[in-house]
Amino acid sequence: MLFLHSKHITDLYCLVDDVLHDIEKPMRVGRPPLLSPSELVTALIWNSLTVRSKTLRGIHVWLCLYHQAEFPKIPGYSAFVAECHAALPLLLAVLQALLVDTAAVRILDSTMLPVCKHHRANSHRVAKGIARFGKNHQGWHYGFKLHASVDMDGRLAGIFFTPANESDSQMMPRILNRHTRLAVGDTSYGAKVMGRRIWEEYGTVVIAPPHPSQKRKLMATWQHLLLEYRSKIESAFDLLKEHLHFVSSFPRSVAGYLLHYVRVLSGYQVQAL
């Protein structure tokens, strides 16, 4: 999708409504919401595709100013936030339906999702007890980690969130499945024990560069060519973090962080498809 027009919001609504049609909606008590589940999920994803607001308040202001015609019954801000959190299971269902889970070749990697600046970690309260310190080639981070796999076109095939201190190789069973024939990752995915487990459970061959400490390094030409495609997932992470505001410190609850991550990933996946 290179160019977005106002008519595409209707196409997105039809896509979301088709996905949610057969999904059992969570039980609600009290007055019915002003926005239907399909309308609310459409608004959240459409925002990630267009103006890319960083907060729910920004999304609410954007809806009131520019989308009264498409959504004539927009609730007040407090009610809108409550409806967004209530719609999180439905947003997750849409993202799950959009994943390319039948990809035969997947590229694996992880990226840090800091919840605050490093020097503020000790005073951070929102994700306290869940967020952890983790280290990568860029240094120490405090927060979460996204483990992901993409196909050869950069479309998301599997995702999994963990605290920042979790090992990349241990998360491979979460982002692969029996459709995967080849999994391509960096050196951290080259553990022999996990590679054997992945082969036994899924019939998947894991391809990773040799560890720098290895004295003998032997690789076939086709393996070398596949390893060059690791830039696909690095480009996806760059787009998410540098352009779609994936990393944020604005949410005021762990559920708020998950809502933010899922809506941004949904917007990315719709555009990638």
C-alpha positions in Angstrom: 0.0 0.0 0.0 2.0 3.0 -1.3 -0.7 5.6 -1.1 -3.6 5.9 1.3 -6.9 7.6 0.5 -10.0 8.3 2.5 -11.8 5.4 0.8 -9.3 2.9 2.2 -10.7 3.3 5.7 -13.9 1.6 4.4 -11.7 -1.2 3.0 -10.0 -1.6 6.3 -13.4 -1.6 8.2 -14.6 -4.5 5.9 -11.4 -6.4 6.6 -11.7 -6.0 10.3 -15.4 -6.7 10.4 -14.9 -10.0 8.4 -12.2 -11.1 10.9 -14.4 -10.2 14.0 -17.6 -11.6 12.5 -17.1 -15.1 13.9 -15.2 -14.2 17.0 -17.1 -14.3 20.3 -17.3 -10.8 21.8 -16.5 -10.4 25.5 -19.5 -10.0 27.7 -20.3 -6.4 28.7 -22.6 -4.9 31.4 -24.1 -1.5 31.5 -24.8 0.8 28.5 -23.6 -0.3 25.1 -20.5 1.4 23.7 -21.0 4.2 21.2 -18.4 2.7 18.8 -18.9 -0.9 17.6 -16.0 -3.3 18.1 -15.2 -3.2 14.3 -15.3 0.6 14.3 -13.0 1.0 17.3 -10.4 -1.5 16.0 -10.6 0.1 12.6 -9.9 3.6 14.1 -6.9 2.3 16.1 -5.3 0.6 13.1 -6.1 3.5 10.7 -4.4 5.9 13.0 -1.3 3.7 13.0 -1.4 3.8 9.2 -1.8 7.6 8.8 -1.0 10.1 11.5 0.6 7.6 13.9 -0.4 9.2 17.2 1.7 8.3 20.2 -1.1 8.2 22.8 -4.8 7.4 23.1 -5.5 11.0 23.8 -3.9 11.9 20.5 -6.1 9.3 18.7 -9.2 10.7 20.4 -8.5 14.3 19.4 -7.7 13.1 15.9 -11.0 11.2 15.6 -13.0 14.2 16.9 -11.3 16.7 14.5 -11.1 14.7 11.3 -13.3 11.6 11.4 -16.7 12.7 12.6 -18.2 11.7 9.3 -16.9 8.1 9.5 -17.5 7.8 13.3 -20.5 10.0 14.2 -20.8 8.7 17.7 -17.4 9.2 19.3 -17.5 8.8 23.1 -15.8 11.2 25.6 -12.1 10.6 26.3 -12.5 8.5 29.5 -15.1 6.3 27.9 -12.9 6.0 24.8 -9.9 4.8 26.8 -12.1 2.2 28.6 -13.5 1.0 25.3 -10.0 0.7 23.8 -8.8 -1.4 26.7 -11.9 -3.6 26.5 -11.3 -4.1 22.8 -7.7 -5.4 23.3 -8.7 -9.1 22.9 -10.4 -8.2 19.6 -7.3 -6.3 18.4 -5.2 -9.3 19.3 -7.5 -11.5 17.3 -7.2 -9.2 14.2 -3.4 -9.2 14.5 -3.4 -13.0 14.8 -5.5 -13.4 11.7 -3.1 -11.1 9.8 0.0 -13.1 10.6 1.5 -15.0 7.8 1.7 -18.2 9.9 2.1 -20.5 6.9 5.5 -19.1 5.8 7.9 -21.8 5.0 11.0 -19.6 5.4 11.2 -17.3 8.4 13.8 -14.8 9.5 14.2 -14.5 13.3 15.3 -11.7 15.5 14.5 -9.7 18.7 14.5 -6.0 19.6 14.5 -4.2 22.9 11.4 -2.2 24.0 12.6 0.1 26.8 9.8 1.5 29.0 11.8 4.4 30.3 15.3 5.9 30.1 18.0 3.8 31.7 18.7 6.2 34.6 14.9 6.2 35.5 14.6 2.5 35.8 14.8 2.4 39.6 11.9 4.9 39.9 9.8 3.4 37.2 6.5 2.1 38.6 4.2 1.3 35.7 5.8 -2.0 34.6 7.6 -2.7 37.9 7.7 -6.4 38.6 7.4 -7.4 34.9 10.0 -5.3 33.1 13.6 -6.4 33.5 17.1 -5.3 32.6 18.5 -6.7 29.3 21.6 -6.2 27.3 22.3 -6.3 23.6 25.0 -4.8 21.3 23.6 -1.3 22.0 24.0 -1.7 25.8 21.6 -2.1 28.7 17.9 -1.5 28.5 15.0 -1.7 31.0 11.7 -3.0 29.7 10.5 -5.7 27.4 11.7 -7.5 24.3 9.8 -8.4 21.1 10.7 -11.7 19.6 9.5 -11.9 16.0 9.7 -13.8 12.8 9.0 -12.5 9.3 8.7 -14.0 5.9 10.9 -13.2 2.9 8.8 -10.1 2.2 9.1 -8.7 5.7 5.6 -9.6 6.8 5.1 -10.7 10.4 4.8 -14.4 10.8 5.1 -14.8 14.6 5.5 -12.5 17.6 6.1 -13.0 21.3 6.7 -10.5 24.1 9.0 -11.2 27.1 10.9 -9.2 29.7 14.2 -7.8 28.3 16.4 -10.5 30.0 14.9 -13.5 28.1 17.2 -15.5 25.8 16.5 -15.2 22.0 17.0 -18.9 21.3 14.6 -20.1 24.0 11.8 -18.2 22.3 12.1 -20.0 19.0 9.2 -22.4 19.7 7.0 -19.4 20.2 7.6 -17.8 16.8 7.9 -20.9 14.7 5.4 -23.7 13.8 5.1 -26.8 11.7 4.7 -24.9 8.5 8.3 -23.5 8.9 10.9 -25.4 7.0 13.8 -23.0 7.4 14.5 -20.5 10.2 17.2 -17.9 9.6 18.7 -16.0 12.6 21.8 -14.4 14.0 24.4 -16.1 16.1 22.2 -16.2 19.2 19.9 -18.7 17.4 22.7 -21.2 16.8 22.3 -23.2 20.0 22.6 -26.9 19.2 20.2 -28.1 21.9 17.4 -25.8 20.9 18.1 -26.4 17.2 17.6 -30.2 17.8 14.4 -29.5 19.7 13.0 -27.4 16.9 13.9 -30.1 14.4 12.1 -32.8 16.5 9.0 -30.7 17.2 8.5 -28.8 13.9 10.9 -30.4 11.3 12.5 -27.0 10.9 16.2 -26.5 10.1 17.7 -23.5 11.9 20.4 -21.6 10.0 22.6 -19.2 11.9 26.2 -17.8 11.4 29.0 -19.7 13.1 30.0 -18.3 16.5 33.1 -16.1 16.3 35.0 -18.5 18.6 34.7 -21.4 16.1 38.0 -22.1 14.4 36.5 -24.0 11.5 33.6 -22.4 9.6 31.9 -24.2 6.8 28.8 -23.0 5.0 27.0 -23.8 1.8 26.3 -21.1 -0.8 22.5 -21.3 -0.3 22.9 -20.9 3.5 25.1 -17.8 3.0 22.4 -16.3 0.6 19.7 -16.9 3.2 21.7 -15.2 5.9 21.9 -12.1 3.8 18.1 -11.8 4.1 18.4 -11.0 7.8 18.2 -7.4 6.8 14.5 -7.9 6.2 13.6 -8.2 9.9 16.1 -5.4 10.8 14.3 -3.1 8.4 11.0 -4.1 9.9 12.2 -3.2 13.4 13.7 0.1 12.1 10.3 1.0 10.6 8.4 0.1 13.8 10.7 1.9 16.2 11.8 5.0 14.1 8.7 5.8 12.2 5.7 4.1 13.9 6.6 5.1 17.5 6.6 1.5 18.6 8.8 2.3 21.7 6.9 4.4 24.2 6.9 5.5 27.8 3.4 7.1 27.7 1.2 4.1 28.7 0.1 4.1 32.4 -0.4 0.3 32.8 1.0 -2.9 31.5 -2.2 -3.4 29.6 -1.7 0.0 28.1 1.7 -1.0 26.8 0.3 -4.2 25.2 -2.5 -2.2 23.6 0.0 0.3 22.2 2.3 -2.5 20.8 -0.5 -4.5 19.3 -2.1 -1.5 17.5 1.2 -0.5 16.0 2.0 -4.0 14.9 -1.4 -4.3 13.4 -0.9 -1.1 11.4 2.5 -2.3 10.2 1.1 -5.7 9.1 -1.8 -4.2 7.2 0.6 -2.0 5.3 3.0 -4.9 4.7 0.2 -7.1 3.3 
